[in-house]
């Protein structure tokens, strides 16, 4: 079975497509194992859309990670659902998963 990580790089332009893709992965029985928010993508943790990402986490246990440098730049902190980590976490996703799908 393929392991898939998602990279979210923008605030909202590609969010609907990313969420549809993540939900389709869950329905297919091959859910994403992690979602990494980078650049303006970290802003999703502070917007109403964060509830949709929390739903994905609740459905499949995917980790939700904010890039530490981006989060600092935009004044966003992690919480119980969104972890904060460096780009090393994104690199690990690339090494440990079959695919990293990028949106934004």
Rosetta constraint file for C-alpha pairs under 8 A:
AtomPair CA 1 CA 30 HARMONIC 7.25 0.50
AtomPair CA 2 CA 30 HARMONIC 7.12 0.50
AtomPair CA 2 CA 97 HARMONIC 7.53 0.50
AtomPair CA 2 CA 98 HARMONIC 5.62 0.50
AtomPair CA 2 CA 99 HARMONIC 7.58 0.50
AtomPair CA 3 CA 30 HARMONIC 7.29 0.50
AtomPair CA 3 CA 31 HARMONIC 7.82 0.50
AtomPair CA 3 CA 32 HARMONIC 6.75 0.50
AtomPair CA 3 CA 33 HARMONIC 6.59 0.50
AtomPair CA 3 CA 97 HARMONIC 4.96 0.50
AtomPair CA 3 CA 98 HARMONIC 5.11 0.50
AtomPair CA 3 CA 99 HARMONIC 6.60 0.50
AtomPair CA 4 CA 30 HARMONIC 7.98 0.50
AtomPair CA 4 CA 31 HARMONIC 7.27 0.50
AtomPair CA 4 CA 32 HARMONIC 4.89 0.50
AtomPair CA 4 CA 33 HARMONIC 6.00 0.50
AtomPair CA 4 CA 34 HARMONIC 7.40 0.50
AtomPair CA 4 CA 97 HARMONIC 5.73 0.50
AtomPair CA 4 CA 98 HARMONIC 5.97 0.50
AtomPair CA 4 CA 99 HARMONIC 4.96 0.50
AtomPair CA 4 CA 100 HARMONIC 5.84 0.50
AtomPair CA 4 CA 101 HARMONIC 7.29 0.50
AtomPair CA 5 CA 32 HARMONIC 5.40 0.50
AtomPair CA 5 CA 33 HARMONIC 5.67 0.50
AtomPair CA 5 CA 34 HARMONIC 4.86 0.50
AtomPair CA 5 CA 35 HARMONIC 5.84 0.50
AtomPair CA 5 CA 36 HARMONIC 7.71 0.50
AtomPair CA 5 CA 93 HARMONIC 6.43 0.50
AtomPair CA 5 CA 94 HARMONIC 7.75 0.50
AtomPair CA 5 CA 97 HARMONIC 6.60 0.50
AtomPair CA 5 CA 99 HARMONIC 6.28 0.50
AtomPair CA 5 CA 100 HARMONIC 4.68 0.50
AtomPair CA 5 CA 101 HARMONIC 6.30 0.50
AtomPair CA 6 CA 32 HARMONIC 6.91 0.50
AtomPair CA 6 CA 34 HARMONIC 6.28 0.50
AtomPair CA 6 CA 35 HARMONIC 4.64 0.50
AtomPair CA 6 CA 36 HARMONIC 6.19 0.50
AtomPair CA 6 CA 100 HARMONIC 5.53 0.50
AtomPair CA 6 CA 101 HARMONIC 4.91 0.50
AtomPair CA 6 CA 102 HARMONIC 5.93 0.50
AtomPair CA 6 CA 103 HARMONIC 7.62 0.50
AtomPair CA 7 CA 35 HARMONIC 5.89 0.50
AtomPair CA 7 CA 36 HARMONIC 4.91 0.50
AtomPair CA 7 CA 37 HARMONIC 6.02 0.50
AtomPair CA 7 CA 38 HARMONIC 7.19 0.50
AtomPair CA 7 CA 100 HARMONIC 6.75 0.50
AtomPair CA 7 CA 101 HARMONIC 6.03 0.50
AtomPair CA 7 CA 102 HARMONIC 4.56 0.50
AtomPair CA 7 CA 103 HARMONIC 6.10 0.50
AtomPair CA 8 CA 15 HARMONIC 7.76 0.50
AtomPair CA 8 CA 18 HARMONIC 7.70 0.50
AtomPair CA 8 CA 35 HARMONIC 7.23 0.50
AtomPair CA 8 CA 36 HARMONIC 6.14 0.50
AtomPair CA 8 CA 37 HARMONIC 4.77 0.50
AtomPair CA 8 CA 38 HARMONIC 6.07 0.50
AtomPair CA 8 CA 41 HARMONIC 5.45 0.50
AtomPair CA 8 CA 102 HARMONIC 6.13 0.50
AtomPair CA 8 CA 103 HARMONIC 5.06 0.50
AtomPair CA 8 CA 104 HARMONIC 6.15 0.50
AtomPair CA 9 CA 37 HARMONIC 6.07 0.50
AtomPair CA 9 CA 38 HARMONIC 4.85 0.50
AtomPair CA 9 CA 39 HARMONIC 5.53 0.50
AtomPair CA 9 CA 40 HARMONIC 6.10 0.50
AtomPair CA 9 CA 41 HARMONIC 4.56 0.50
AtomPair CA 9 CA 42 HARMONIC 7.83 0.50
AtomPair CA 9 CA 102 HARMONIC 7.41 0.50
AtomPair CA 9 CA 103 HARMONIC 6.11 0.50
AtomPair CA 9 CA 104 HARMONIC 4.83 0.50
AtomPair CA 10 CA 14 HARMONIC 6.86 0.50
AtomPair CA 10 CA 15 HARMONIC 7.71 0.50
AtomPair CA 10 CA 38 HARMONIC 7.51 0.50
AtomPair CA 10 CA 39 HARMONIC 6.66 0.50
AtomPair CA 10 CA 40 HARMONIC 4.89 0.50
AtomPair CA 10 CA 41 HARMONIC 4.23 0.50
AtomPair CA 10 CA 42 HARMONIC 7.96 0.50
AtomPair CA 10 CA 103 HARMONIC 7.34 0.50
AtomPair CA 10 CA 104 HARMONIC 4.72 0.50
AtomPair CA 11 CA 15 HARMONIC 7.33 0.50
AtomPair CA 11 CA 40 HARMONIC 5.01 0.50
AtomPair CA 11 CA 41 HARMONIC 4.56 0.50
AtomPair CA 11 CA 42 HARMONIC 7.27 0.50
AtomPair CA 11 CA 43 HARMONIC 5.99 0.50
AtomPair CA 11 CA 44 HARMONIC 6.12 0.50
AtomPair CA 11 CA 104 HARMONIC 7.95 0.50
AtomPair CA 12 CA 16 HARMONIC 7.59 0.50
AtomPair CA 12 CA 41 HARMONIC 7.61 0.50
AtomPair CA 12 CA 44 HARMONIC 7.58 0.50
AtomPair CA 13 CA 104 HARMONIC 6.71 0.50
AtomPair CA 14 CA 18 HARMONIC 6.16 0.50
AtomPair CA 14 CA 103 HARMONIC 5.80 0.50
AtomPair CA 14 CA 104 HARMONIC 5.25 0.50
AtomPair CA 15 CA 19 HARMONIC 6.03 0.50
AtomPair CA 15 CA 103 HARMONIC 7.52 0.50
AtomPair CA 15 CA 104 HARMONIC 7.83 0.50
AtomPair CA 16 CA 20 HARMONIC 6.13 0.50
AtomPair CA 17 CA 21 HARMONIC 6.05 0.50
AtomPair CA 17 CA 103 HARMONIC 7.98 0.50
AtomPair CA 18 CA 22 HARMONIC 6.10 0.50
AtomPair CA 18 CA 103 HARMONIC 6.35 0.50
AtomPair CA 19 CA 23 HARMONIC 6.08 0.50
AtomPair CA 19 CA 52 HARMONIC 7.52 0.50
AtomPair CA 19 CA 53 HARMONIC 7.52 0.50
AtomPair CA 20 CA 24 HARMONIC 6.05 0.50
AtomPair CA 21 CA 25 HARMONIC 6.19 0.50
AtomPair CA 22 CA 26 HARMONIC 6.36 0.50
AtomPair CA 22 CA 31 HARMONIC 6.90 0.50
AtomPair CA 22 CA 32 HARMONIC 6.53 0.50
AtomPair CA 22 CA 56 HARMONIC 7.23 0.50
AtomPair CA 23 CA 27 HARMONIC 6.22 0.50
AtomPair CA 23 CA 31 HARMONIC 7.80 0.50
AtomPair CA 23 CA 56 HARMONIC 6.97 0.50
AtomPair CA 24 CA 28 HARMONIC 6.08 0.50
AtomPair CA 25 CA 29 HARMONIC 6.44 0.50
AtomPair CA 25 CA 30 HARMONIC 5.27 0.50
AtomPair CA 25 CA 31 HARMONIC 4.61 0.50
AtomPair CA 25 CA 32 HARMONIC 6.61 0.50
AtomPair CA 26 CA 30 HARMONIC 5.83 0.50
AtomPair CA 26 CA 31 HARMONIC 4.20 0.50
AtomPair CA 26 CA 32 HARMONIC 7.27 0.50
AtomPair CA 26 CA 59 HARMONIC 7.40 0.50
AtomPair CA 26 CA 60 HARMONIC 6.80 0.50
AtomPair CA 27 CA 31 HARMONIC 7.59 0.50
AtomPair CA 31 CA 60 HARMONIC 6.28 0.50
AtomPair CA 31 CA 62 HARMONIC 7.74 0.50
AtomPair CA 32 CA 60 HARMONIC 7.64 0.50
AtomPair CA 32 CA 62 HARMONIC 6.07 0.50
AtomPair CA 33 CA 60 HARMONIC 7.82 0.50
AtomPair CA 33 CA 61 HARMONIC 7.28 0.50
AtomPair CA 33 CA 62 HARMONIC 4.56 0.50
AtomPair CA 33 CA 63 HARMONIC 6.52 0.50
AtomPair CA 34 CA 62 HARMONIC 4.73 0.50
AtomPair CA 34 CA 63 HARMONIC 4.55 0.50
AtomPair CA 34 CA 64 HARMONIC 6.12 0.50
AtomPair CA 34 CA 65 HARMONIC 7.65 0.50
AtomPair CA 34 CA 93 HARMONIC 7.60 0.50
AtomPair CA 35 CA 62 HARMONIC 6.86 0.50
AtomPair CA 35 CA 63 HARMONIC 6.06 0.50
AtomPair CA 35 CA 64 HARMONIC 4.97 0.50
AtomPair CA 35 CA 65 HARMONIC 6.21 0.50
AtomPair CA 36 CA 64 HARMONIC 6.13 0.50
AtomPair CA 36 CA 65 HARMONIC 4.82 0.50
AtomPair CA 36 CA 66 HARMONIC 5.99 0.50
AtomPair CA 36 CA 67 HARMONIC 7.13 0.50
AtomPair CA 36 CA 90 HARMONIC 6.62 0.50
AtomPair CA 37 CA 41 HARMONIC 4.97 0.50
AtomPair CA 37 CA 42 HARMONIC 5.00 0.50
AtomPair CA 37 CA 64 HARMONIC 7.66 0.50
AtomPair CA 37 CA 65 HARMONIC 6.08 0.50
AtomPair CA 37 CA 66 HARMONIC 4.85 0.50
AtomPair CA 37 CA 67 HARMONIC 6.03 0.50
AtomPair CA 38 CA 42 HARMONIC 5.70 0.50
AtomPair CA 38 CA 66 HARMONIC 6.50 0.50
AtomPair CA 38 CA 67 HARMONIC 5.29 0.50
AtomPair CA 38 CA 70 HARMONIC 6.25 0.50
AtomPair CA 39 CA 67 HARMONIC 7.46 0.50
AtomPair CA 39 CA 70 HARMONIC 5.13 0.50
AtomPair CA 39 CA 71 HARMONIC 7.91 0.50
AtomPair CA 40 CA 44 HARMONIC 7.98 0.50
AtomPair CA 40 CA 70 HARMONIC 7.18 0.50
AtomPair CA 40 CA 74 HARMONIC 7.84 0.50
AtomPair CA 42 CA 46 HARMONIC 7.89 0.50
AtomPair CA 42 CA 66 HARMONIC 5.64 0.50
AtomPair CA 42 CA 67 HARMONIC 7.02 0.50
AtomPair CA 42 CA 70 HARMONIC 6.62 0.50
AtomPair CA 42 CA 71 HARMONIC 5.94 0.50
AtomPair CA 42 CA 74 HARMONIC 7.84 0.50
AtomPair CA 42 CA 76 HARMONIC 7.42 0.50
AtomPair CA 43 CA 47 HARMONIC 6.58 0.50
AtomPair CA 43 CA 71 HARMONIC 7.72 0.50
AtomPair CA 43 CA 74 HARMONIC 7.15 0.50
AtomPair CA 43 CA 76 HARMONIC 7.12 0.50
AtomPair CA 44 CA 48 HARMONIC 7.57 0.50
AtomPair CA 44 CA 49 HARMONIC 6.12 0.50
AtomPair CA 44 CA 50 HARMONIC 5.64 0.50
AtomPair CA 45 CA 49 HARMONIC 7.54 0.50
AtomPair CA 45 CA 50 HARMONIC 5.05 0.50
AtomPair CA 45 CA 76 HARMONIC 7.58 0.50
AtomPair CA 45 CA 78 HARMONIC 7.93 0.50
AtomPair CA 45 CA 82 HARMONIC 7.19 0.50
AtomPair CA 46 CA 50 HARMONIC 6.75 0.50
AtomPair CA 46 CA 76 HARMONIC 6.99 0.50
AtomPair CA 49 CA 53 HARMONIC 6.97 0.50
AtomPair CA 50 CA 54 HARMONIC 6.21 0.50
AtomPair CA 51 CA 55 HARMONIC 6.20 0.50
AtomPair CA 52 CA 56 HARMONIC 6.49 0.50
AtomPair CA 53 CA 57 HARMONIC 6.36 0.50
AtomPair CA 53 CA 64 HARMONIC 7.80 0.50
AtomPair CA 54 CA 58 HARMONIC 6.10 0.50
AtomPair CA 54 CA 81 HARMONIC 6.76 0.50
AtomPair CA 55 CA 59 HARMONIC 6.13 0.50
AtomPair CA 56 CA 60 HARMONIC 6.30 0.50
AtomPair CA 56 CA 61 HARMONIC 7.48 0.50
AtomPair CA 56 CA 62 HARMONIC 7.07 0.50
AtomPair CA 57 CA 61 HARMONIC 4.61 0.50
AtomPair CA 57 CA 62 HARMONIC 4.81 0.50
AtomPair CA 57 CA 63 HARMONIC 6.60 0.50
AtomPair CA 57 CA 64 HARMONIC 7.28 0.50
AtomPair CA 58 CA 62 HARMONIC 7.83 0.50
AtomPair CA 63 CA 82 HARMONIC 7.66 0.50
AtomPair CA 63 CA 83 HARMONIC 7.83 0.50
AtomPair CA 64 CA 81 HARMONIC 6.68 0.50
AtomPair CA 64 CA 82 HARMONIC 5.01 0.50
AtomPair CA 64 CA 83 HARMONIC 6.19 0.50
AtomPair CA 65 CA 82 HARMONIC 5.47 0.50
AtomPair CA 65 CA 83 HARMONIC 4.68 0.50
AtomPair CA 65 CA 84 HARMONIC 5.51 0.50
AtomPair CA 65 CA 85 HARMONIC 6.52 0.50
AtomPair CA 66 CA 70 HARMONIC 7.54 0.50
AtomPair CA 66 CA 71 HARMONIC 6.41 0.50
AtomPair CA 66 CA 78 HARMONIC 7.22 0.50
AtomPair CA 66 CA 82 HARMONIC 6.58 0.50
AtomPair CA 66 CA 83 HARMONIC 6.01 0.50
AtomPair CA 66 CA 84 HARMONIC 4.71 0.50
AtomPair CA 66 CA 85 HARMONIC 6.25 0.50
AtomPair CA 67 CA 71 HARMONIC 5.95 0.50
AtomPair CA 67 CA 84 HARMONIC 5.98 0.50
AtomPair CA 67 CA 85 HARMONIC 5.48 0.50
AtomPair CA 67 CA 86 HARMONIC 5.42 0.50
AtomPair CA 67 CA 87 HARMONIC 6.39 0.50
AtomPair CA 68 CA 72 HARMONIC 6.11 0.50
AtomPair CA 68 CA 84 HARMONIC 5.37 0.50
AtomPair CA 68 CA 85 HARMONIC 5.13 0.50
AtomPair CA 68 CA 86 HARMONIC 5.19 0.50
AtomPair CA 68 CA 87 HARMONIC 7.81 0.50
AtomPair CA 69 CA 73 HARMONIC 6.18 0.50
AtomPair CA 69 CA 86 HARMONIC 7.08 0.50
AtomPair CA 70 CA 74 HARMONIC 6.28 0.50
AtomPair CA 71 CA 75 HARMONIC 5.84 0.50
AtomPair CA 71 CA 76 HARMONIC 4.81 0.50
AtomPair CA 71 CA 77 HARMONIC 6.34 0.50
AtomPair CA 71 CA 84 HARMONIC 7.72 0.50
AtomPair CA 72 CA 76 HARMONIC 6.17 0.50
AtomPair CA 72 CA 77 HARMONIC 7.47 0.50
AtomPair CA 77 CA 84 HARMONIC 7.35 0.50
AtomPair CA 78 CA 82 HARMONIC 4.99 0.50
AtomPair CA 78 CA 83 HARMONIC 5.18 0.50
AtomPair CA 78 CA 84 HARMONIC 5.60 0.50
AtomPair CA 79 CA 83 HARMONIC 6.53 0.50
AtomPair CA 85 CA 89 HARMONIC 6.34 0.50
AtomPair CA 86 CA 90 HARMONIC 7.54 0.50
AtomPair CA 87 CA 91 HARMONIC 6.32 0.50
AtomPair CA 88 CA 92 HARMONIC 6.10 0.50
AtomPair CA 89 CA 93 HARMONIC 6.31 0.50
AtomPair CA 90 CA 94 HARMONIC 6.45 0.50
AtomPair CA 91 CA 95 HARMONIC 6.38 0.50
AtomPair CA 92 CA 96 HARMONIC 5.83 0.50
AtomPair CA 93 CA 97 HARMONIC 5.68 0.50
AtomPair CA 93 CA 100 HARMONIC 7.24 0.50
AtomPair CA 94 CA 98 HARMONIC 7.60 0.50
AtomPair CA 94 CA 99 HARMONIC 6.90 0.50
AtomPair CA 94 CA 100 HARMONIC 6.07 0.50
